[in-house]
Amino acid sequence: MRRHRSTKCRVEDCFGKDKTRREICHVILRLVREGTLIAKQIDEAFESHPFIPELPPTHPKNQRRFYLYLSLLAQAFDSISIACKLFDRIYGDHDFLITALVGSLP
């Protein structure tokens, strides 16, 4: 199985000696990874079930749980979205962001 080069190498290849751009890119990628990790932890906390299985979906406890689940995930994905928009505004290179993120996945 072929392994990807590290994100750090790709960032340095892309921006060369421009240290400021490299550092900003690392911060943005870290924000995206942290937002993704938070979303994963939220899903694990709810055991991938936004509803309590023993109760009907219309039960008030299930409704509160569902809206809490959605609002927490929305906040996590909003932070990811903000980081991606910031990257786009600064660099405008969508392919690099996707490559860097996919390459950093386990």
Residue pairs with C-beta under 8 A, 6 or more apart in sequence:
4 102
4 103
5 103
6 103
6 104
7 29
7 100
7 103
7 104
8 26
10 96
10 99
10 100
10 103
11 22
11 25
11 26
11 29
11 100
12 22
14 25
14 93
14 96
15 21
15 22
15 25
21 90
21 91
24 90
25 87
25 91
25 100
28 83
28 84
28 86
28 87
28 90
29 97
29 100
29 101
29 104
31 79
31 80
31 82
31 83
32 80
32 83
32 84
32 101
33 101
33 104
34 79
35 76
35 77
35 79
35 80
35 83
36 76
36 80
38 76
38 79
39 73
39 76
39 77
39 80
42 69
42 72
42 73
42 76
43 73
46 65
46 69
50 65
50 66
50 69
50 70
51 57
51 62
51 65
51 66
52 59
52 61
52 62
52 65
55 61
55 62
56 62
57 63
57 66
84 97
87 97
88 94
88 97
91 97
